[in-house]
Amino acid sequence: MNASPTNESVLLLWDDELMAYDLGGSHPMHPGRLELTMQLAADLGVLSRPNLRIVSPRPASDEMLALSHDQAYIAAVRGASTAEGAELLASHGLGSEDNPIFERMHAASALVTGATLQAAQAVRSGEAAHGVNLAGGLHHAMRSKASGFCVYNDAAVAIAWLLADGVRRVAYVDVDAHHGDGVEAAFYGDPRVLTISLHESGYTAFPGTGFPEQTGAGRAEGMAANVALPALTGDAGWLRAFHAVVTPLVAAFEPEILVTQLGCDTHHLDPLAHLELSVDGHRASYAALHELAHEAAGGRWVAIGGGGYEVGQVVPRSWTHLLAEITGEPLEPGTPTPDSWRELVRTRTGREGPSLLTDGADVTYRAWDAGEGNAEDPLDRAIAATRRAVFPEHGLDPFDPR
């Protein structure tokens, strides 16, 4: 394993302009979730920690976007309007219910991508041990097509830049409720990138992909790992799957940099998925990823946002826990939320904000022991299928409990 860096500085890319990535008032991906997160983190003192630096992002240039997107697609996004070229835009996935055309779409999307790119560049250069862009995580965008609320794939662009800059191994771990298909597709044949997606099964959730047999192509066989969780998986099952698959694979791969997509739409209140995690489960996942970054990647960690559609009750609490964890001082689960923040939630959403940072959930789980687990349990079958599909490609025994 690589040694942990002595520099525990954290770079957070943030500016209110990131909220210009706004797909419309009735769209589930509402930028207000970012406002409420930043306000809660500020009110609880997380944003004023001495090792955290907040920097306004710069938009990604067309040259950088072209690392993962076709020039014709970039031109279509740049020139998109509601009145012209509807057929061309539709061929690029634009103008749909999921991906409506919105004002300054190219500029807003390029800014989100630029923020993730800057986070990756800071970690690569050693300017920061950890880089964060909560507005990022647009993991469904394909090379020439928008998909699943995502216009430009900021994670794919950042990883492509890291590879172009000489990084030999990047691990990408996606814990969103939905399969990280766009990032996987971008590197499906590249043995320098390990993509792991832990998501609700495509049988019950968008985008209908991400099954264990999708393992990579050519020299990259085994470099794509998909854990297709059964609907209604909760904290204990999710953590069991994470530690049975993600931890050993990333450790064996020994990446130079860990990139994580941290969508929190796995929560039981989320309207667009069918998993049953709690804010406490999210908090446990961030701690596990932080530890993994140090154990396997020398502490070099790029953390980006993702899904999460319960704007006031879930996203702000979960991502405030993330910011607290990544800056090295986790907040106690029972920490009260400030009165002023709860009032802001009520003003923005019409509902009273939660009074504590916890859901009061028990996050203990049963570690993977040996063999293929319980053959009668759909969760264990999913875990075993992924281990069988990819572990041998990494010199790991799928039947070994470690």
Sequence and secondary structure as in RCSB ss.txt:
>XXXX:A:sequence
MNASPTNESVLLLWDDELMAYDLGGSHPMHPGRLELTMQLAADLGVLSRPNLRIVSPRPASDEMLALSHDQAYIA
AVRGASTAEGAELLASHGLGSEDNPIFERMHAASALVTGATLQAAQAVRSGEAAHGVNLAGGLHHAMRSKASGFC
VYNDAAVAIAWLLADGVRRVAYVDVDAHHGDGVEAAFYGDPRVLTISLHESGYTAFPGTGFPEQTGAGRAEGMAA
NVALPALTGDAGWLRAFHAVVTPLVAAFEPEILVTQLGCDTHHLDPLAHLELSVDGHRASYAALHELAHEAAGGR
WVAIGGGGYEVGQVVPRSWTHLLAEITGEPLEPGTPTPDSWRELVRTRTGREGPSLLTDGADVTYRAWDAGEGNA
EDPLDRAIAATRRAVFPEHGLDPFDPR
>XXXX:A:secstr
     S   EEEE  GGGGG    TTSSS THHHHHHHHHHHHTTGGG TTEEEE      HHHHTTTS HHHHH
HHHT  SSS HHHHHHTT SSSSS   TTHHHHHHHHHHHHHHHHHHHHHTS SEEEETT   TT BTTB BTTB
SS HHHHHHHHHHHTT   EEEEE SSS  HHHHHHTTT TTEEEEEEEE TTTSTTS   TT    GGGTT EE
EEEE TT BHHHHHHHIIIIIHHHHHHH  SEEEEE   TTBTT TT   BB HHHHHHHHHHHHHHHHHHHTT 
EEEE      TTTTHHHHHHHHHHHHTT    TT B  HHHHHHHHHHHSS   SBS            STT  T
T HHHHHHHHHHHHHGGGGT  TTS  
